[in-house]
């Protein structure tokens, strides 16, 4: 009989070389194509906005750790991801000081005060966006037209034209056609709006990359995006074109792939993730079609974030060896 060495150790017994830094690097890589598209369409204005948000986020985390005499967590790159996502949620040309203001709120108030990464109960970038929208509504709804002219301002985003506002989905589609906005333009990103609304194609490719690398699961993005489209189709009078415009407009794809799937602020179980994504989808659709504001993605995800502890409490996996009564 061979002598075998028995090793006794505490959990976890399954280990991986993946850590927070590796995951954040993959998210940054997934966002780089859409970032490049944002810079291409909005030129220097887009670049300055992105840099201001990222530098503001990283600087805020470094300064907080310095003041509180804690080990710096800047190296895990989570602040870079937060800054990049915040930049995707504001218009190109957004004032630099406002970018930094939003980054400080997202990092210090939403993330670090609660204990840093892994302890925040809201998505920091979306909370920063909500804070900026409440504080500076005019600046947050002043959109630049894509192109070389930094002073060209567009009056409305595609979602503004798609707002039902007592009319029908056919009226909404007619308005967006009159504005000269096609599905092809929205797919490629040649439209006014936030930097993250630039190129649906590249955002989808970034999301698929994260799914392929095993960083995120397909469950939450699929349930969220598909349900919003289905509900838009139903409540839009079974207008397929209206539903497709809703799919490509605003931050639906960005939110589904990069915000909803945040590890800290999403449920742990697959069943819980389905419920979580479905709740967010219903809220987003209601705000978009019937609310007073054209976009409902950020608020839908933030509201769903608040329900995650409740979902995790009542939606649990069956314990191995458990015998049902």
C-alpha positions, 0 to 999 in steps of 0.5 A: 500500500502506497503512503499518501500525504494527506493535506488538511486545509481550510476552504476554499479548496478550489483555487484560481489564479484570477484575482480582482486585478485580472478581472478589472484588466479584462473589463478594461480590455472589453471597454477599450473598443467602445472607448476608441469609438467614443474618442473617434466620434467626439474627438478631443472633447470625448478624450478629455471627458474620459481622462477627467473621469478616470483620473478623478476616480483613481485620484479620489481612491488614492487620496482617501487611502492616504488620508485614512492611512489604509493600504492603497487599493489603486493597483486593483484597477477597479477605480479605473473601471469606475471612472471609465464607466462614469465617463460612458454615462456623461455627455462628451464635453462635460465640464472637467470639474463636474467629471471630477466631482462625479468621480469623487462621489462615486469612489469616496461616498458610494465605494470607499466609505462602505469599505471599498470594493466588495462592500458597496451596495450600489454600482459606483459609476451609476450612482455617480451618474445619478448624482450628477444628473440631480446636481447638474441636469442642464449639463447632463442633457446637453449633447454634442453631435459626433464630428469634428466641430466641438461646438455642435450641439444636438437638441435631443437623443434617440430616446427623446424621439422614442418617448411615447408621451401620449402618442403611439409607437408609430408616431415615435418611429416617425419622429426618429425617422424625421430626425434622420436617425437610422438603426444603422447609425445607432448600431455604429454609434454615429449619434448624439448622446453620452459617450457610452451610447457611441457604438452598440456593435463594439459594446456587444463585442465587449460583452461577448468577450467578457462572457467568453473569458468567464468574467460575467455570465450571460444570464443577467445581460440576456434576461435584462436586454431581451425582456426590455425589448419584448416589453417595448414590443408589447407596450409599443403596440407590437411594433418591431421597429420601435422595439429595435430602436429601444434595444440600441438606444441609450445605455441598455447594452452598456448597462446590461453587459457592464453595470448589471453584472457587477459582482458586488451589487448582483445576486449570487445565485442564478435564480436570483440573477434572473429575478434581479435582471427581470425587475431591472428590465421592468423598471427600465421599460416603465421609465422609458415608455411611461415615465417623465425621463427618457432613459431608465437604465441607470435608475432601474439597475440602482433600484435592483441593487437595493433589492439584492440583499433581499433576493439573496436572503430568500433565493438560495441554492439547495444545500448539499445533502439537505432533505426536504420536509 
